[in-house]
């Protein structure tokens, strides 16, 4: 029973990680490294201009 519990918990963690990766791929500004940066550090990041 305990083994089954741990297997389910591991599966949930893997699924949660996959969804987190998908969210970051969908919106790069949600990356955890960017959340940890200060406003001054964020201002120094070069973002590409959209094509005209």
PDB file with one MODEL, atoms N, CA, C and O in Angstrom:
MODEL        1
ATOM      1  N   UNK A   1       0.812  -1.186   0.000  1.00  0.00           N
ATOM      2  CA  UNK A   1       0.000   0.000   0.000  1.00  0.00           C
ATOM      3  C   UNK A   1       0.863   1.261   0.000  1.00  0.00           C
ATOM      4  O   UNK A   1       0.583   2.217  -0.723  1.00  0.00           O
ATOM      5  N   UNK A   2       1.897   1.251   0.805  1.00  0.00           N
ATOM      6  CA  UNK A   2       2.794   2.404   0.873  1.00  0.00           C
ATOM      7  C   UNK A   2       3.535   2.594  -0.454  1.00  0.00           C
ATOM      8  O   UNK A   2       3.762   3.718  -0.901  1.00  0.00           O
ATOM      9  N   UNK A   3       3.903   1.477  -1.065  1.00  0.00           N
ATOM     10  CA  UNK A   3       4.587   1.539  -2.356  1.00  0.00           C
ATOM     11  C   UNK A   3       3.690   2.197  -3.406  1.00  0.00           C
ATOM     12  O   UNK A   3       4.154   3.019  -4.196  1.00  0.00           O
ATOM     13  N   UNK A   4       2.412   1.837  -3.412  1.00  0.00           N
ATOM     14  CA  UNK A   4       1.473   2.423  -4.368  1.00  0.00           C
ATOM     15  C   UNK A   4       1.314   3.926  -4.119  1.00  0.00           C
ATOM     16  O   UNK A   4       1.225   4.710  -5.063  1.00  0.00           O
ATOM     17  N   UNK A   5       1.280   4.312  -2.866  1.00  0.00           N
ATOM     18  CA  UNK A   5       1.184   5.733  -2.518  1.00  0.00           C
ATOM     19  C   UNK A   5       2.373   6.505  -3.078  1.00  0.00           C
ATOM     20  O   UNK A   5       2.194   7.559  -3.689  1.00  0.00           O
ATOM     21  N   UNK A   6       3.585   5.991  -2.876  1.00  0.00           N
ATOM     22  CA  UNK A   6       4.781   6.680  -3.371  1.00  0.00           C
ATOM     23  C   UNK A   6       4.810   6.731  -4.896  1.00  0.00           C
ATOM     24  O   UNK A   6       5.252   7.721  -5.478  1.00  0.00           O
ATOM     25  N   UNK A   7       4.343   5.676  -5.535  1.00  0.00           N
ATOM     26  CA  UNK A   7       4.303   5.678  -7.005  1.00  0.00           C
ATOM     27  C   UNK A   7       3.350   6.756  -7.502  1.00  0.00           C
ATOM     28  O   UNK A   7       3.664   7.458  -8.463  1.00  0.00           O
ATOM     29  N   UNK A   8       2.192   6.900  -6.862  1.00  0.00           N
ATOM     30  CA  UNK A   8       1.237   7.942  -7.260  1.00  0.00           C
ATOM     31  C   UNK A   8       1.812   9.332  -7.027  1.00  0.00           C
ATOM     32  O   UNK A   8       1.629  10.229  -7.850  1.00  0.00           O
ATOM     33  N   UNK A   9       2.496   9.511  -5.921  1.00  0.00           N
ATOM     34  CA  UNK A   9       3.088  10.817  -5.621  1.00  0.00           C
ATOM     35  C   UNK A   9       4.162  11.174  -6.649  1.00  0.00           C
ATOM     36  O   UNK A   9       4.251  12.322  -7.082  1.00  0.00           O
ATOM     37  N   UNK A  10       4.975  10.190  -7.039  1.00  0.00           N
ATOM     38  CA  UNK A  10       6.002  10.442  -8.059  1.00  0.00           C
ATOM     39  C   UNK A  10       5.370  10.805  -9.390  1.00  0.00           C
ATOM     40  O   UNK A  10       5.836  11.712 -10.079  1.00  0.00           O
ATOM     41  N   UNK A  11       4.294  10.087  -9.757  1.00  0.00           N
ATOM     42  CA  UNK A  11       3.594  10.375 -11.010  1.00  0.00           C
ATOM     43  C   UNK A  11       3.037  11.791 -10.995  1.00  0.00           C
ATOM     44  O   UNK A  11       3.154  12.519 -11.980  1.00  0.00           O
ATOM     45  N   UNK A  12       2.436  12.179  -9.887  1.00  0.00           N
ATOM     46  CA  UNK A  12       1.887  13.535  -9.779  1.00  0.00           C
ATOM     47  C   UNK A  12       2.981  14.583  -9.919  1.00  0.00           C
ATOM     48  O   UNK A  12       2.779  15.613 -10.562  1.00  0.00           O
ATOM     49  N   UNK A  13       4.137  14.324  -9.320  1.00  0.00           N
ATOM     50  CA  UNK A  13       5.246  15.276  -9.407  1.00  0.00           C
ATOM     51  C   UNK A  13       5.727  15.408 -10.845  1.00  0.00           C
ATOM     52  O   UNK A  13       6.032  16.510 -11.301  1.00  0.00           O
ATOM     53  N   UNK A  14       5.797  14.293 -11.557  1.00  0.00           N
ATOM     54  CA  UNK A  14       6.241  14.327 -12.957  1.00  0.00           C
ATOM     55  C   UNK A  14       5.239  15.094 -13.805  1.00  0.00           C
ATOM     56  O   UNK A  14       5.631  15.915 -14.635  1.00  0.00           O
ATOM     57  N   UNK A  15       3.973  14.841 -13.610  1.00  0.00           N
ATOM     58  CA  UNK A  15       2.936  15.540 -14.382  1.00  0.00           C
ATOM     59  C   UNK A  15       2.968  17.033 -14.062  1.00  0.00           C
ATOM     60  O   UNK A  15       2.858  17.861 -14.967  1.00  0.00           O
ATOM     61  N   UNK A  16       3.119  17.384 -12.789  1.00  0.00           N
ATOM     62  CA  UNK A  16       3.181  18.790 -12.389  1.00  0.00           C
ATOM     63  C   UNK A  16       4.383  19.481 -13.044  1.00  0.00           C
ATOM     64  O   UNK A  16       4.272  20.614 -13.511  1.00  0.00           O
ATOM     65  N   UNK A  17       5.530  18.795 -13.077  1.00  0.00           N
ATOM     66  CA  UNK A  17       6.720  19.368 -13.715  1.00  0.00           C
ATOM     67  C   UNK A  17       6.498  19.583 -15.207  1.00  0.00           C
ATOM     68  O   UNK A  17       6.920  20.601 -15.755  1.00  0.00           O
ATOM     69  N   UNK A  18       5.840  18.636 -15.868  1.00  0.00           N
ATOM     70  CA  UNK A  18       5.578  18.781 -17.299  1.00  0.00           C
ATOM     71  C   UNK A  18       4.664  19.976 -17.572  1.00  0.00           C
ATOM     72  O   UNK A  18       4.888  20.729 -18.519  1.00  0.00           O
ATOM     73  N   UNK A  19       3.639  20.147 -16.745  1.00  0.00           N
ATOM     74  CA  UNK A  19       2.744  21.281 -16.926  1.00  0.00           C
ATOM     75  C   UNK A  19       3.457  22.602 -16.646  1.00  0.00           C
ATOM     76  O   UNK A  19       3.204  23.596 -17.327  1.00  0.00           O
ATOM     77  N   UNK A  20       4.346  22.622 -15.651  1.00  0.00           N
ATOM     78  CA  UNK A  20       5.111  23.838 -15.368  1.00  0.00           C
ATOM     79  C   UNK A  20       6.024  24.189 -16.541  1.00  0.00           C
ATOM     80  O   UNK A  20       6.157  25.359 -16.901  1.00  0.00           O
ATOM     81  N   UNK A  21       6.649  23.177 -17.132  1.00  0.00           N
ATOM     82  CA  UNK A  21       7.506  23.417 -18.296  1.00  0.00           C
ATOM     83  C   UNK A  21       6.686  23.941 -19.466  1.00  0.00           C
ATOM     84  O   UNK A  21       7.137  24.826 -20.193  1.00  0.00           O
ATOM     85  N   UNK A  22       5.504  23.408 -19.652  1.00  0.00           N
ATOM     86  CA  UNK A  22       4.650  23.855 -20.751  1.00  0.00           C
ATOM     87  C   UNK A  22       4.226  25.307 -20.541  1.00  0.00           C
ATOM     88  O   UNK A  22       4.168  26.078 -21.499  1.00  0.00           O
ATOM     89  N   UNK A  23       3.931  25.684 -19.301  1.00  0.00           N
ATOM     90  CA  UNK A  23       3.555  27.071 -19.023  1.00  0.00           C
ATOM     91  C   UNK A  23       4.707  28.018 -19.314  1.00  0.00           C
ATOM     92  O   UNK A  23       4.493  29.098 -19.865  1.00  0.00           O
ATOM     93  N   UNK A  24       5.928  27.632 -18.951  1.00  0.00           N
ATOM     94  CA  UNK A  24       7.092  28.476 -19.206  1.00  0.00           C
ATOM     95  C   UNK A  24       7.347  28.569 -20.706  1.00  0.00           C
ATOM     96  O   UNK A  24       7.711  29.635 -21.203  1.00  0.00           O
ATOM     97  N   UNK A  25       7.162  27.474 -21.432  1.00  0.00           N
ATOM     98  CA  UNK A  25       7.356  27.500 -22.880  1.00  0.00           C
ATOM     99  C   UNK A  25       6.306  28.379 -23.544  1.00  0.00           C
ATOM    100  O   UNK A  25       6.592  29.055 -24.532  1.00  0.00           O
ATOM    101  N   UNK A  26       5.097  28.370 -23.006  1.00  0.00           N
ATOM    102  CA  UNK A  26       4.013  29.177 -23.559  1.00  0.00           C
ATOM    103  C   UNK A  26       4.239  30.663 -23.283  1.00  0.00           C
ATOM    104  O   UNK A  26       4.006  31.500 -24.155  1.00  0.00           O
ATOM    105  N   UNK A  27       4.688  30.984 -22.090  1.00  0.00           N
ATOM    106  CA  UNK A  27       4.928  32.372 -21.688  1.00  0.00           C
ATOM    107  C   UNK A  27       6.298  32.450 -21.019  1.00  0.00           C
ATOM    108  O   UNK A  27       6.409  32.183 -19.822  1.00  0.00           O
ATOM    109  N   UNK A  28       7.342  32.810 -21.763  1.00  0.00           N
ATOM    110  CA  UNK A  28       8.698  32.832 -21.208  1.00  0.00           C
ATOM    111  C   UNK A  28       8.860  33.786 -20.021  1.00  0.00           C
ATOM    112  O   UNK A  28       9.789  33.630 -19.228  1.00  0.00           O
ATOM    113  N   UNK A  29       7.984  34.752 -19.893  1.00  0.00           N
ATOM    114  CA  UNK A  29       8.108  35.699 -18.789  1.00  0.00           C
ATOM    115  C   UNK A  29       7.687  35.091 -17.451  1.00  0.00           C
ATOM    116  O   UNK A  29       7.865  35.719 -16.408  1.00  0.00           O
ATOM    117  N   UNK A  30       7.140  33.896 -17.467  1.00  0.00           N
ATOM    118  CA  UNK A  30       6.753  33.220 -16.227  1.00  0.00           C
ATOM    119  C   UNK A  30       7.872  32.348 -15.676  1.00  0.00           C
ATOM    120  O   UNK A  30       7.667  31.609 -14.713  1.00  0.00           O
ATOM    121  N   UNK A  31       9.057  32.430 -16.281  1.00  0.00           N
ATOM    122  CA  UNK A  31      10.182  31.613 -15.845  1.00  0.00           C
ATOM    123  C   UNK A  31      10.573  31.975 -14.409  1.00  0.00           C
ATOM    124  O   UNK A  31      10.599  33.157 -14.064  1.00  0.00           O
ATOM    125  N   UNK A  32      10.874  30.989 -13.572  1.00  0.00           N
ATOM    126  CA  UNK A  32      11.212  31.270 -12.175  1.00  0.00           C
ATOM    127  C   UNK A  32      12.436  32.168 -12.009  1.00  0.00           C
ATOM    128  O   UNK A  32      12.511  32.936 -11.050  1.00  0.00           O
ATOM    129  N   UNK A  33      13.396  32.081 -12.932  1.00  0.00           N
ATOM    130  CA  UNK A  33      14.579  32.938 -12.825  1.00  0.00           C
ATOM    131  C   UNK A  33      14.189  34.404 -12.998  1.00  0.00           C
ATOM    132  O   UNK A  33      14.759  35.279 -12.347  1.00  0.00           O
ATOM    133  N   UNK A  34      13.232  34.670 -13.863  1.00  0.00           N
ATOM    134  CA  UNK A  34      12.790  36.048 -14.057  1.00  0.00           C
ATOM    135  C   UNK A  34      12.010  36.557 -12.855  1.00  0.00           C
ATOM    136  O   UNK A  34      12.076  37.742 -12.528  1.00  0.00           O
ATOM    137  N   UNK A  35      11.281  35.680 -12.203  1.00  0.00           N
ATOM    138  CA  UNK A  35      10.532  36.086 -11.011  1.00  0.00           C
ATOM    139  C   UNK A  35      11.472  36.481  -9.875  1.00  0.00           C
ATOM    140  O   UNK A  35      11.122  37.310  -9.035  1.00  0.00           O
ATOM    141  N   UNK A  36      12.660  35.892  -9.849  1.00  0.00           N
ATOM    142  CA  UNK A  36      13.619  36.165  -8.782  1.00  0.00           C
ATOM    143  C   UNK A  36      14.423  37.441  -9.030  1.00  0.00           C
ATOM    144  O   UNK A  36      15.097  37.924  -8.120  1.00  0.00           O
ATOM    145  N   UNK A  37      14.364  37.992 -10.235  1.00  0.00           N
ATOM    146  CA  UNK A  37      15.156  39.179 -10.574  1.00  0.00           C
ATOM    147  C   UNK A  37      14.521  40.457 -10.047  1.00  0.00           C
ATOM    148  O   UNK A  37      13.308  40.550  -9.861  1.00  0.00           O
ATOM    149  N   UNK A  38      15.389  41.438  -9.814  1.00  0.00           N
ATOM    150  CA  UNK A  38      14.908  42.758  -9.407  1.00  0.00           C
ATOM    151  C   UNK A  38      14.482  43.530 -10.646  1.00  0.00           C
ATOM    152  O   UNK A  38      14.711  43.086 -11.771  1.00  0.00           O
ATOM    153  N   UNK A  39      13.868  44.676 -10.440  1.00  0.00           N
ATOM    154  CA  UNK A  39      13.422  45.499 -11.568  1.00  0.00           C
ATOM    155  C   UNK A  39      14.612  45.980 -12.394  1.00  0.00           C
ATOM    156  O   UNK A  39      14.522  46.055 -13.619  1.00  0.00           O
ATOM    157  N   UNK A  40      15.710  46.304 -11.745  1.00  0.00           N
ATOM    158  CA  UNK A  40      16.899  46.759 -12.468  1.00  0.00           C
ATOM    159  C   UNK A  40      17.477  45.650 -13.338  1.00  0.00           C
ATOM    160  O   UNK A  40      17.913  45.902 -14.462  1.00  0.00           O
ATOM    161  N   UNK A  41      17.483  44.430 -12.826  1.00  0.00           N
ATOM    162  CA  UNK A  41      17.985  43.299 -13.606  1.00  0.00           C
ATOM    163  C   UNK A  41      17.064  43.013 -14.787  1.00  0.00           C
ATOM    164  O   UNK A  41      17.536  42.712 -15.884  1.00  0.00           O
ATOM    165  N   UNK A  42      15.776  43.103 -14.574  1.00  0.00           N
ATOM    166  CA  UNK A  42      14.825  42.871 -15.661  1.00  0.00           C
ATOM    167  C   UNK A  42      14.957  43.931 -16.753  1.00  0.00           C
ATOM    168  O   UNK A  42      14.761  43.638 -17.933  1.00  0.00           O
ATOM    169  N   UNK A  43      15.286  45.150 -16.365  1.00  0.00           N
ATOM    170  CA  UNK A  43      15.417  46.231 -17.334  1.00  0.00           C
ATOM    171  C   UNK A  43      16.617  46.016 -18.261  1.00  0.00           C
ATOM    172  O   UNK A  43      16.649  46.558 -19.366  1.00  0.00           O
ATOM    173  N   UNK A  44      17.583  45.245 -17.826  1.00  0.00           N
ATOM    174  CA  UNK A  44      18.799  45.004 -18.621  1.00  0.00           C
ATOM    175  C   UNK A  44      18.658  43.844 -19.615  1.00  0.00           C
ATOM    176  O   UNK A  44      19.565  43.605 -20.414  1.00  0.00           O
ATOM    177  N   UNK A  45      17.562  43.141 -19.576  1.00  0.00           N
ATOM    178  CA  UNK A  45      17.387  41.991 -20.473  1.00  0.00           C
ATOM    179  C   UNK A  45      17.015  42.492 -21.867  1.00  0.00           C
ATOM    180  O   UNK A  45      16.040  43.227 -22.021  1.00  0.00           O
ATOM    181  N   UNK A  46      17.789  42.097 -22.887  1.00  0.00           N
ATOM    182  CA  UNK A  46      17.435  42.507 -24.263  1.00  0.00           C
ATOM    183  C   UNK A  46      16.353  41.602 -24.831  1.00  0.00           C
ATOM    184  O   UNK A  46      16.573  40.404 -25.005  1.00  0.00           O
ATOM    185  N   UNK A  47      15.214  42.153 -25.113  1.00  0.00           N
ATOM    186  CA  UNK A  47      14.130  41.417 -25.733  1.00  0.00           C
ATOM    187  C   UNK A  47      14.095  41.757 -27.219  1.00  0.00           C
ATOM    188  O   UNK A  47      14.243  42.922 -27.589  1.00  0.00           O
ATOM    189  N   UNK A  48      13.902  40.763 -28.068  1.00  0.00           N
ATOM    190  CA  UNK A  48      13.863  41.025 -29.513  1.00  0.00           C
ATOM    191  C   UNK A  48      12.611  41.851 -29.865  1.00  0.00           C
ATOM    192  O   UNK A  48      11.549  41.685 -29.264  1.00  0.00           O
ATOM    193  N   UNK A  49      12.767  42.724 -30.834  1.00  0.00           N
ATOM    194  CA  UNK A  49      11.626  43.516 -31.308  1.00  0.00           C
ATOM    195  C   UNK A  49      10.789  42.670 -32.241  1.00  0.00           C
ATOM    196  O   UNK A  49      11.328  41.877 -33.013  1.00  0.00           O
ATOM    197  N   UNK A  50       9.488  42.827 -32.180  1.00  0.00           N
ATOM    198  CA  UNK A  50       8.641  42.068 -33.103  1.00  0.00           C
ATOM    199  C   UNK A  50       8.884  42.534 -34.545  1.00  0.00           C
ATOM    200  O   UNK A  50       9.106  43.718 -34.799  1.00  0.00           O
ATOM    201  N   UNK A  51       8.837  41.593 -35.465  1.00  0.00           N
ATOM    202  CA  UNK A  51       9.047  41.918 -36.884  1.00  0.00           C
ATOM    203  C   UNK A  51       7.922  42.775 -37.444  1.00  0.00           C
ATOM    204  O   UNK A  51       6.760  42.633 -37.063  1.00  0.00           O
ATOM    205  N   UNK A  52       8.286  43.649 -38.339  1.00  0.00           N
ATOM    206  CA  UNK A  52       7.275  44.536 -38.935  1.00  0.00           C
ATOM    207  C   UNK A  52       6.889  44.060 -40.294  1.00  0.00           C
ATOM    208  O   UNK A  52       6.051  44.678 -40.950  1.00  0.00           O
TER     209      UNK A  52
ENDMDL
END
